[in-house]
Amino acid sequence: MAMLWPLPQMLTTGDASAELVANASSSFFGAAPTALLARAFGRYAKLLPRCGSLPGAGVVSRFELQVGDPEAPGPAEFMDESYELDVPTHGVVLARAATQWGALRALETFSQIAVNCSLEGLPVRVVDAPRFTHRGIMLDLARVWWPSAVLSGVLDAMAHSKLNVLHLHLTDSESFMFESVAHPQLNRAAYRQPSCSGPGADGEPCLYRQAMLRQLVADATDRGVRVVPEFDMPGHSRSWGVGLPELVINCTGNPWSPPSAGQPHLYLDPLRNETWRVVGDLLAEAAAIFPDERMHLGADEVYWRCYNNSAAAQAAIVGAGRALDDDGLKWLVRAYLSRAQALVRSLGRRSSVWNEAFDIYGPGNHGFALGGGPFERTYSINTELEPGTAVQHWWGGFGSWYDTTTGRVDAANASAVIQHGHFYLNSEGWYLPISPPKSWPYNWTGMYTVDPATNKTCSYPPGGPPNCTCFEEGVPPHTEAHAVPGGGCYDIAPNAAGVYERLLGGEACLWADAAAGPYNASKAFRHLWPGGLAVAERLWSARNVADWRRAAPRLEAQMERLERRVLRGAE
């Protein structure tokens, strides 16, 4: 039987076999319901084996696709990706899907079944739909160059693994490589490397041109993949100041300045009208390229005391009747986020943010620490985020870390995010390695144990309900296994109406802080997989599909499949 990845929600097989029809790769598919599916038929036809059988008994001769609503918009956050697939012992393969997005997933499943001219384990019946609607990969495009051909290979691998969101981290302190036509001065901070554009002493700027990004979006749409842009601000914005120094506040060298590897530390100035003109223009440019309903505003690691270096910021805080303390400075960060979110809303979009925007910048004087370890965070809920914000959680022990001195927890969890009217995305435990192999959380087996619906430790007895414990009782404090006093553990059930659907899913993140040189196909393959595959299955398959030992043979088969389909064709 074929080694399917991710494992379908329901799969039944028989003990019969059949042969594929002759020239299956060119004539197997019938009429396509949409132009998008016609292009998909062309791609998948190339993946089918070329067989020598003639039509007759014991021969599977054709693939027929029925789509209930071919014009359903998308790809979108809550698109319907459900499908049914029947592979008989002879005759016609029948796939049914509510939308063309589900039809794409049915095609992928069939392509994993039809690996040889002889089909085994027939009849096969699949009834399938994803457990979570957001199943993503985040790529750090700001710190290292990704050629368009390599990004296309990533899209193919995602489609073959039923991942459906490509999150592009487009700007950061080191470089500004998103091409801004409205404000080309920003691109003075783009990397210049010969490897980006061909020969030259310094090379041309390594810019992700708008035409290139539009083509990437078109290719992603063909594969049922959303593309979400991220502009990280108001921190991580040193690159903005290279071309537009008037937009930033410099807090380098002050006692409250965070570590920055000897580089200047600059933040966007929230009080300058020019800042908001540029930010608004930039978001509008992005909205014209990326049709997705989400725009990511970053907002991680904002060391709010940086703003104490600005006389204008001090005056604004005092003028608002607030003290020049941590509480007053965090108010300025919240004000920035509120205005940025309003700009996103004015474009007809919704915001995503990293989890500090939700669980660190809230009111209160709880000290100042964002780095140096998980137990130095200053937890405080920001209740001023717009309802419906997607909060992407990357750090905080899934809400289990807490300070034994104060009794305060150090970060929120999915339950808290949902209770405040937002949507939850998980990336904690799902950071991909820059230089594999590494131990937890970078090895795929550790990543496979993470479940966005719970931070409990669970086992799944065959045929029975999950057996979950609130971490490990009796473990010393200051470890991620210690249960938070007062109930830090959560377990959100699928039947929790109005709650479970706010668990959007999650993303595997590939940061490039220490990546040397641009990505090629081989390097991208080694860094993204198999970790990204572990995330793909945990976000698609049933909750009890959680045993990495049982998954390992299928994962090995999927790695070989991706190498054959994606990597070999790119080299």
WONORPE-V118401 format. One record per residue. N is the residue number from 0. RES is the residue in three letters. PHI is phi in whole degrees, -180 to 180 (NA if undefined). Layout:
n: <N	N>
res: <RES	RES>
phi: <PHI	PHI>
This chain:
n: <0	1	2	3	4	5	6	7	8	9	10	11	12	13	14	15	16	17	18	19	20	21	22	23	24	25	26	27	28	29	30	31	32	33	34	35	36	37	38	39	40	41	42	43	44	45	46	47	48	49	50	51	52	53	54	55	56	57	58	59	60	61	62	63	64	65	66	67	68	69	70	71	72	73	74	75	76	77	78	79	80	81	82	83	84	85	86	87	88	89	90	91	92	93	94	95	96	97	98	99	100	101	102	103	104	105	106	107	108	109	110	111	112	113	114	115	116	117	118	119	120	121	122	123	124	125	126	127	128	129	130	131	132	133	134	135	136	137	138	139	140	141	142	143	144	145	146	147	148	149	150	151	152	153	154	155	156	157	158	159	160	161	162	163	164	165	166	167	168	169	170	171	172	173	174	175	176	177	178	179	180	181	182	183	184	185	186	187	188	189	190	191	192	193	194	195	196	197	198	199	200	201	202	203	204	205	206	207	208	209	210	211	212	213	214	215	216	217	218	219	220	221	222	223	224	225	226	227	228	229	230	231	232	233	234	235	236	237	238	239	240	241	242	243	244	245	246	247	248	249	250	251	252	253	254	255	256	257	258	259	260	261	262	263	264	265	266	267	268	269	270	271	272	273	274	275	276	277	278	279	280	281	282	283	284	285	286	287	288	289	290	291	292	293	294	295	296	297	298	299	300	301	302	303	304	305	306	307	308	309	310	311	312	313	314	315	316	317	318	319	320	321	322	323	324	325	326	327	328	329	330	331	332	333	334	335	336	337	338	339	340	341	342	343	344	345	346	347	348	349	350	351	352	353	354	355	356	357	358	359	360	361	362	363	364	365	366	367	368	369	370	371	372	373	374	375	376	377	378	379	380	381	382	383	384	385	386	387	388	389	390	391	392	393	394	395	396	397	398	399	400	401	402	403	404	405	406	407	408	409	410	411	412	413	414	415	416	417	418	419	420	421	422	423	424	425	426	427	428	429	430	431	432	433	434	435	436	437	438	439	440	441	442	443	444	445	446	447	448	449	450	451	452	453	454	455	456	457	458	459	460	461	462	463	464	465	466	467	468	469	470	471	472	473	474	475	476	477	478	479	480	481	482	483	484	485	486	487	488	489	490	491	492	493	494	495	496	497	498	499	500	501	502	503	504	505	506	507	508	509	510	511	512	513	514	515	516	517	518	519	520	521	522	523	524	525	526	527	528	529	530	531	532	533	534	535	536	537	538	539	540	541	542	543	544	545	546	547	548	549	550	551	552	553	554	555	556	557	558	559	560	561	562	563	564	565	566	567	568	569	570>
res: <MET	ALA	MET	LEU	TRP	PRO	LEU	PRO	GLN	MET	LEU	THR	THR	GLY	ASP	ALA	SER	ALA	GLU	LEU	VAL	ALA	ASN	ALA	SER	SER	SER	PHE	PHE	GLY	ALA	ALA	PRO	THR	ALA	LEU	LEU	ALA	ARG	ALA	PHE	GLY	ARG	TYR	ALA	LYS	LEU	LEU	PRO	ARG	CYS	GLY	SER	LEU	PRO	GLY	ALA	GLY	VAL	VAL	SER	ARG	PHE	GLU	LEU	GLN	VAL	GLY	ASP	PRO	GLU	ALA	PRO	GLY	PRO	ALA	GLU	PHE	MET	ASP	GLU	SER	TYR	GLU	LEU	ASP	VAL	PRO	THR	HIS	GLY	VAL	VAL	LEU	ALA	ARG	ALA	ALA	THR	GLN	TRP	GLY	ALA	LEU	ARG	ALA	LEU	GLU	THR	PHE	SER	GLN	ILE	ALA	VAL	ASN	CYS	SER	LEU	GLU	GLY	LEU	PRO	VAL	ARG	VAL	VAL	ASP	ALA	PRO	ARG	PHE	THR	HIS	ARG	GLY	ILE	MET	LEU	ASP	LEU	ALA	ARG	VAL	TRP	TRP	PRO	SER	ALA	VAL	LEU	SER	GLY	VAL	LEU	ASP	ALA	MET	ALA	HIS	SER	LYS	LEU	ASN	VAL	LEU	HIS	LEU	HIS	LEU	THR	ASP	SER	GLU	SER	PHE	MET	PHE	GLU	SER	VAL	ALA	HIS	PRO	GLN	LEU	ASN	ARG	ALA	ALA	TYR	ARG	GLN	PRO	SER	CYS	SER	GLY	PRO	GLY	ALA	ASP	GLY	GLU	PRO	CYS	LEU	TYR	ARG	GLN	ALA	MET	LEU	ARG	GLN	LEU	VAL	ALA	ASP	ALA	THR	ASP	ARG	GLY	VAL	ARG	VAL	VAL	PRO	GLU	PHE	ASP	MET	PRO	GLY	HIS	SER	ARG	SER	TRP	GLY	VAL	GLY	LEU	PRO	GLU	LEU	VAL	ILE	ASN	CYS	THR	GLY	ASN	PRO	TRP	SER	PRO	PRO	SER	ALA	GLY	GLN	PRO	HIS	LEU	TYR	LEU	ASP	PRO	LEU	ARG	ASN	GLU	THR	TRP	ARG	VAL	VAL	GLY	ASP	LEU	LEU	ALA	GLU	ALA	ALA	ALA	ILE	PHE	PRO	ASP	GLU	ARG	MET	HIS	LEU	GLY	ALA	ASP	GLU	VAL	TYR	TRP	ARG	CYS	TYR	ASN	ASN	SER	ALA	ALA	ALA	GLN	ALA	ALA	ILE	VAL	GLY	ALA	GLY	ARG	ALA	LEU	ASP	ASP	ASP	GLY	LEU	LYS	TRP	LEU	VAL	ARG	ALA	TYR	LEU	SER	ARG	ALA	GLN	ALA	LEU	VAL	ARG	SER	LEU	GLY	ARG	ARG	SER	SER	VAL	TRP	ASN	GLU	ALA	PHE	ASP	ILE	TYR	GLY	PRO	GLY	ASN	HIS	GLY	PHE	ALA	LEU	GLY	GLY	GLY	PRO	PHE	GLU	ARG	THR	TYR	SER	ILE	ASN	THR	GLU	LEU	GLU	PRO	GLY	THR	ALA	VAL	GLN	HIS	TRP	TRP	GLY	GLY	PHE	GLY	SER	TRP	TYR	ASP	THR	THR	THR	GLY	ARG	VAL	ASP	ALA	ALA	ASN	ALA	SER	ALA	VAL	ILE	GLN	HIS	GLY	HIS	PHE	TYR	LEU	ASN	SER	GLU	GLY	TRP	TYR	LEU	PRO	ILE	SER	PRO	PRO	LYS	SER	TRP	PRO	TYR	ASN	TRP	THR	GLY	MET	TYR	THR	VAL	ASP	PRO	ALA	THR	ASN	LYS	THR	CYS	SER	TYR	PRO	PRO	GLY	GLY	PRO	PRO	ASN	CYS	THR	CYS	PHE	GLU	GLU	GLY	VAL	PRO	PRO	HIS	THR	GLU	ALA	HIS	ALA	VAL	PRO	GLY	GLY	GLY	CYS	TYR	ASP	ILE	ALA	PRO	ASN	ALA	ALA	GLY	VAL	TYR	GLU	ARG	LEU	LEU	GLY	GLY	GLU	ALA	CYS	LEU	TRP	ALA	ASP	ALA	ALA	ALA	GLY	PRO	TYR	ASN	ALA	SER	LYS	ALA	PHE	ARG	HIS	LEU	TRP	PRO	GLY	GLY	LEU	ALA	VAL	ALA	GLU	ARG	LEU	TRP	SER	ALA	ARG	ASN	VAL	ALA	ASP	TRP	ARG	ARG	ALA	ALA	PRO	ARG	LEU	GLU	ALA	GLN	MET	GLU	ARG	LEU	GLU	ARG	ARG	VAL	LEU	ARG	GLY	ALA	GLU>
phi: <NA	-62	-91	-87	-144	-73	-68	-65	-64	-137	-140	-124	-135	-115	-124	-95	-137	-156	-109	-75	-70	-60	54	-55	-66	-109	-131	-74	-88	-85	-68	-90	-67	-140	-63	-61	-72	-63	-67	-64	-56	-63	-67	-75	-60	-70	-91	-74	-70	-91	-119	-105	-75	-106	-59	162	-63	72	-125	-92	-108	-161	-115	-115	-122	-118	-122	-66	-131	-62	-97	-56	-67	155	-64	-142	-60	-117	-66	-87	-108	-73	-161	-128	-139	-124	-110	-85	-80	-164	95	-109	-75	-119	-118	-125	-145	-71	-138	-68	-72	-68	-62	-60	-70	-65	-60	-63	-62	-63	-63	-81	-81	-88	-91	-132	-68	-100	-93	-111	72	-88	-74	-111	-128	-126	-122	-145	-165	-73	-71	-125	-84	-115	-130	-126	-125	-104	-114	-87	-86	-82	-108	-154	-85	-115	-61	-61	-65	-70	-62	-63	-64	-62	-60	-61	-63	-63	-62	-71	-116	61	-84	-134	-137	-110	-97	-105	-83	-92	-135	-161	-60	-75	-160	-124	-106	-78	-71	-103	-77	-68	-136	-63	-59	-60	-80	-64	-93	-72	-60	-124	-138	-58	-69	-80	-143	110	-64	145	-61	-110	79	-80	-58	-82	-108	-83	-63	-62	-63	-63	-69	-63	-66	-61	-63	-63	-65	-66	-60	-59	-106	71	-115	-80	-122	-111	-84	-126	-116	-80	-163	-85	-83	50	-125	-58	-64	-60	-76	-66	-95	-132	-62	-71	-85	-121	-107	-101	-117	-63	86	-81	-62	-94	-71	-73	-62	-143	53	79	-94	-58	-113	-126	-123	-63	-85	-77	-104	-89	-60	-64	-57	-75	-66	-69	-60	-62	-63	-64	-64	-66	-60	-65	-63	-75	-101	-106	-79	-63	-74	-106	-128	-94	-99	67	73	-88	52	-89	-84	-62	-67	-55	-70	-72	-89	-112	-63	-65	-66	-59	-66	-65	-66	-65	-64	-86	79	-114	-85	-83	-134	-59	-63	-66	-70	-68	-58	-67	-64	-63	-63	-61	-61	-62	-71	-64	-65	-65	-64	-61	-63	-66	-93	78	-119	-121	-94	-121	-146	-75	-69	-59	-61	-96	-116	-125	-90	-72	-64	120	-104	-111	94	-140	-163	-121	-129	86	139	-69	-102	-114	-79	-119	-66	-164	-72	-91	-86	-97	-63	-62	-57	87	-65	-89	-97	-97	-91	-122	-156	137	65	55	81	-99	-78	-155	-92	-70	-74	-98	78	-85	-73	-102	-162	-82	-129	-59	-61	-67	-59	-69	-60	-94	88	-114	-109	-114	-124	-105	-132	-67	79	-121	-84	-87	-79	-84	-132	-69	-88	-139	-86	-46	-93	-87	-77	-68	-66	-67	-64	-70	-84	-80	-134	-60	-82	-156	-110	-84	-94	-124	-123	-130	-61	-57	75	-122	-73	-60	-112	-121	-126	-80	59	-127	-62	88	-76	-58	-62	62	-131	-70	-89	-85	-72	-73	-59	89	95	-80	-83	-143	-154	-96	-81	-60	-91	-80	-59	79	-116	-60	-69	-84	-83	-66	141	179	-144	-87	-112	-115	-84	-125	-52	-114	-73	-95	76	-71	-84	-112	-62	-67	-64	-61	-62	-67	-83	-85	-124	-90	-57	-63	-70	-60	-65	-58	-73	-65	-90	-100	-79	-61	-58	-79	-83	-138	-98	-66	-67	-72	-78	-55	-62	-69	-65	-61	-65	-69	-61	-65	-64	-66	-62	-71	-81	-109	-74	-65	-74	-97	-109>
